[in-house]
């Protein structure tokens, strides 16, 4: 960085760092990006790539298996995470197939992973009518890690299976 380069290559820049060091390196990378620099970095920590990159390339067994803008690779909404409070267990169980997973956080407070079969507003309305209060509602996107696993698994399928699928 001393020579003020326009292009910077980093190999696993946050590997082995404590949380404060990771934050410092992340802020440095973002600062360099904001100055107009191009930064290439390799990492096995895909959440770092998701947080910092606008474009990614996935390499498996020495071959490029996917490349593109991060927004194009991992935008699928796969459902919703709904957190509500003030709700009775019976109201949650009445949701049936709309809920993929229920996590009880505390008495009357639940995190619900919705399937996306119905709009989340309808599920929320059903709960609110039974006394629930909204804490948060967040879309659950396919992560870069999900995308990576799907690409690598597909790339490793025998050729005969790929032709028939």
C-alpha positions as CSV (number, residue, x, y, z in Angstrom):
1,X,0.0,0.0,0.0
2,X,3.0,2.2,0.4
3,X,3.3,2.7,-3.4
4,X,-0.4,3.8,-3.6
5,X,-1.4,1.0,-6.1
6,X,-4.5,1.1,-8.2
7,X,-4.9,-2.7,-8.0
8,X,-4.4,-4.7,-4.8
9,X,-4.2,-8.5,-4.3
10,X,-4.8,-10.0,-0.9
11,X,-4.7,-13.6,0.1
12,X,-7.0,-14.6,3.0
13,X,-6.7,-11.0,4.4
14,X,-8.8,-11.7,7.5
15,X,-7.8,-15.3,8.3
16,X,-6.6,-15.8,11.8
17,X,-7.5,-12.3,13.0
18,X,-9.5,-11.6,16.1
19,X,-12.8,-9.6,15.7
20,X,-11.1,-6.2,16.1
21,X,-8.5,-7.1,13.5
22,X,-11.1,-8.4,11.1
23,X,-13.1,-5.2,11.5
24,X,-9.9,-3.1,10.9
25,X,-9.0,-5.0,7.7
26,X,-12.7,-4.9,6.5
27,X,-12.7,-1.1,7.0
28,X,-9.3,-0.8,5.2
29,X,-10.6,-2.8,2.2
30,X,-13.8,-0.7,2.0
31,X,-11.8,2.5,2.3
32,X,-9.5,1.5,-0.5
33,X,-12.5,0.5,-2.6
34,X,-14.1,3.9,-2.0
35,X,-10.9,5.5,-3.2
36,X,-11.5,3.8,-6.6
37,X,-8.9,1.0,-6.1
38,X,-9.6,-2.5,-7.5
39,X,-9.1,-5.2,-4.8
40,X,-8.8,-8.9,-5.5
41,X,-8.8,-11.2,-2.6
42,X,-9.1,-14.9,-2.1
43,X,-11.0,-16.3,0.9
44,X,-12.6,-19.5,2.1
45,X,-14.7,-17.3,4.4
46,X,-17.6,-16.6,2.0
47,X,-19.4,-14.3,4.4
48,X,-16.4,-11.9,4.0
49,X,-16.8,-12.0,0.3
50,X,-20.5,-11.4,0.6
51,X,-19.9,-8.4,2.8
52,X,-17.1,-6.8,0.7
53,X,-17.4,-7.8,-2.9
54,X,-19.4,-6.6,-5.8
55,X,-18.2,-9.4,-8.1
56,X,-17.1,-12.9,-7.2
57,X,-15.5,-15.9,-8.9
58,X,-15.8,-19.4,-7.7
59,X,-12.9,-21.8,-8.4
60,X,-13.2,-25.5,-7.7
61,X,-10.6,-28.1,-8.4
62,X,-8.6,-25.4,-10.2
63,X,-11.4,-24.5,-12.6
64,X,-13.6,-21.4,-12.8
65,X,-17.2,-22.7,-12.1
66,X,-19.0,-19.3,-11.7
67,X,-18.3,-15.7,-12.0
68,X,-20.3,-12.5,-11.9
69,X,-21.9,-9.8,-9.9
70,X,-22.7,-10.9,-6.4
71,X,-26.3,-9.5,-6.8
72,X,-26.8,-11.8,-9.8
73,X,-25.5,-14.9,-8.0
74,X,-27.4,-14.8,-4.7
75,X,-30.6,-12.9,-4.9
76,X,-33.2,-15.6,-4.7
77,X,-35.6,-15.0,-1.8
78,X,-36.1,-18.4,-0.3
79,X,-38.5,-17.4,2.4
80,X,-38.7,-15.1,5.4
81,X,-37.6,-14.8,9.0
82,X,-40.4,-13.4,11.1
83,X,-39.8,-12.6,14.8
84,X,-42.9,-11.9,16.9
85,X,-43.6,-11.4,20.6
86,X,-46.7,-11.7,22.7
87,X,-48.0,-14.8,20.9
88,X,-49.3,-18.0,22.3
89,X,-47.8,-21.4,21.2
90,X,-51.2,-22.4,19.7
91,X,-51.2,-19.4,17.3
92,X,-47.8,-20.5,16.1
93,X,-48.8,-24.2,15.7
94,X,-51.9,-23.1,13.7
95,X,-49.7,-21.7,10.9
96,X,-48.9,-25.3,9.8
97,X,-47.1,-25.7,6.5
98,X,-46.4,-21.9,6.2
99,X,-43.6,-22.4,8.7
100,X,-40.4,-24.3,7.9
101,X,-38.9,-23.9,11.4
102,X,-40.0,-22.4,14.8
103,X,-37.5,-21.3,17.4
104,X,-38.8,-20.3,20.8
105,X,-36.6,-17.4,21.9
106,X,-38.4,-16.7,25.2
107,X,-41.9,-16.9,26.6
108,X,-44.2,-15.6,23.9
109,X,-41.3,-14.6,21.6
110,X,-40.6,-16.7,18.5
111,X,-38.5,-16.7,15.4
112,X,-40.4,-18.3,12.5
113,X,-38.8,-19.3,9.3
114,X,-41.6,-18.9,6.7
115,X,-41.6,-21.0,3.5
116,X,-42.7,-18.2,1.2
117,X,-45.8,-20.1,0.0
118,X,-47.9,-17.2,1.2
119,X,-46.9,-13.6,1.4
120,X,-45.4,-12.9,4.9
121,X,-47.9,-10.1,5.4
122,X,-50.7,-12.7,5.5
123,X,-48.9,-14.9,8.0
124,X,-48.2,-11.8,10.1
125,X,-51.8,-10.6,9.9
126,X,-53.0,-14.0,11.2
127,X,-50.6,-13.8,14.2
128,X,-51.4,-10.1,14.9
129,X,-55.1,-11.0,15.0
130,X,-54.2,-13.4,17.9
131,X,-52.3,-10.8,19.9
132,X,-48.8,-11.0,18.4
133,X,-46.5,-8.0,17.9
134,X,-44.0,-7.7,15.1
135,X,-40.3,-7.5,16.1
136,X,-38.7,-8.0,12.7
137,X,-39.4,-9.4,9.2
138,X,-36.4,-10.2,7.0
139,X,-36.1,-11.9,3.6
140,X,-34.0,-15.1,3.6
141,X,-31.7,-15.0,0.6
142,X,-29.6,-17.7,-0.9
143,X,-26.2,-17.0,0.5
144,X,-23.0,-17.0,-1.4
145,X,-22.1,-20.2,0.5
146,X,-25.4,-21.8,-0.7
147,X,-24.6,-20.8,-4.2
148,X,-21.0,-22.0,-3.9
149,X,-22.1,-25.4,-2.6
150,X,-24.6,-25.8,-5.4
151,X,-22.0,-24.9,-8.1
152,X,-19.3,-27.1,-6.7
153,X,-21.7,-30.1,-6.2
154,X,-22.9,-29.7,-9.8
155,X,-19.4,-29.4,-11.1
156,X,-18.4,-32.6,-9.4
157,X,-21.4,-34.6,-10.8
158,X,-20.4,-37.3,-13.3
159,X,-20.8,-36.2,-16.9
160,X,-23.5,-38.8,-17.6
161,X,-25.7,-37.4,-14.8
162,X,-25.3,-33.8,-16.1
163,X,-26.5,-34.8,-19.6
164,X,-29.7,-36.3,-18.3
165,X,-30.6,-33.6,-15.9
